C-alpha cells in the first residue's frame, strides 16, 4: 500500500501538480495551502509523509515540522524550497525533517524518495 501524503505549499500550482502526479501513482494525497490548514488535516487523519514548503506565507515550514513531530512523531517530514541554504537545511533537519528538496524538482525524483 502506498503512503498517505500531506502536501503543504502556498503555491497552488505546486499543490495541484504534486497531487495530480502522486495521485495517478496511487498515493492518497491531501493538500493544504497554509500552516493552520495542515494542522487541521493532521487532526482528521494520520499521514505517513508530510511534504512542506519552507515558506508558508508569514509562517515557517520548519515550525510546522516541529509541531508535527511533537504531535505525530511517526509522520516523516520533508521540506521543499526555492530558497535553499545550508542554514535552512540544518534547521530543517534539527526540527525533524527527513529530507530537504530544492525547487524546482522533478516529480519523478519525488516519487523515488517516497518509494524508499
C-alpha positions in Angstrom: 0.0 0.0 0.0 1.3 3.5 -0.9 1.8 6.0 1.8 -0.7 8.8 2.6 0.9 12.2 2.0 0.1 15.7 3.2 1.5 18.4 0.8 1.7 21.9 2.3 2.6 24.8 0.0 1.3 28.3 -0.6 1.7 27.9 -4.3 -1.4 26.4 -5.9 0.4 25.2 -9.0 2.8 23.1 -6.9 -0.1 21.6 -4.9 -2.0 20.7 -8.0 1.0 19.3 -9.8 2.1 17.1 -6.9 -1.4 16.0 -6.1 -2.2 15.0 -9.7 1.1 13.2 -10.3 1.2 11.3 -7.0 -2.5 10.6 -7.1 -2.0 9.0 -10.5 0.7 6.8 -9.0 -1.7 5.6 -6.4 -0.8 7.7 -3.4 -3.5 9.2 -1.1 -2.7 12.9 -1.3 -4.2 15.7 0.7 -3.1 19.3 0.2 -3.1 22.5 2.2 -2.0 26.0 1.2 -1.3 27.2 4.8 0.0 26.2 8.2 -3.3 26.0 10.1 -4.9 24.0 7.3 -2.1 21.5 7.6 -2.6 21.1 11.3 -6.4 20.7 10.7 -5.8 17.9 8.1 -3.4 16.2 10.6 -6.1 16.2 13.2 -8.6 14.5 10.9 -6.3 11.7 9.7 -2.8 10.3 10.1 -0.2 10.8 7.3 2.9 8.7 6.5 4.7 11.7 4.9 4.3 15.4 5.0 5.9 17.5 2.2 6.2 21.0 3.5 7.3 24.2 1.8 9.9 26.2 3.8 8.0 29.4 3.5 4.3 29.3 4.1 3.3 33.0 3.8 4.2 34.5 7.2 4.8 31.1 8.8 7.7 28.8 8.6 7.6 25.2 7.3 10.3 24.4 9.9 7.9 25.5 12.7 5.3 23.2 11.1 7.7 20.3 11.1 8.5 20.8 14.8 4.7 20.9 15.6 4.1 17.8 13.5 6.9 15.9 15.1 5.6 16.8 18.5 2.0 15.7 17.9 2.6 13.0 15.2 6.2 11.7 15.6 5.5 8.8 13.2 5.0 11.2 10.3 8.1 11.5 8.1 8.5 15.2 7.1 10.3 16.6 4.1 11.0 20.3 3.3 11.0 21.6 -0.2 12.0 25.1 -1.0 13.0 27.6 -3.7 15.2 29.3 -1.1 17.6 26.5 -0.2 20.5 27.4 2.1 22.8 25.3 4.2 21.5 27.1 7.3 17.8 26.3 6.5 18.7 22.7 5.7 20.4 22.3 9.1 17.4 23.9 10.8 15.0 21.6 9.0 16.9 18.5 10.0 17.2 19.7 13.6 13.4 20.2 13.6 12.9 16.6 12.4 13.0 16.8 8.6 13.9 13.5 6.9 14.8 15.1 3.6 15.4 18.6 2.1 14.4 19.2 -1.5 15.2 22.3 -3.6 12.8 23.7 -6.1 12.4 23.2 -8.9 12.3 19.4 -8.5 11.3 16.6 -10.8 8.1 14.8 -9.8 9.8 11.5 -10.7 12.5 12.2 -8.2 10.0 13.0 -5.5 8.3 9.7 -6.2 11.6 7.9 -5.9 12.2 9.4 -2.5 8.7 8.4 -1.4 9.1 4.8 -2.5 12.3 4.3 -0.4 
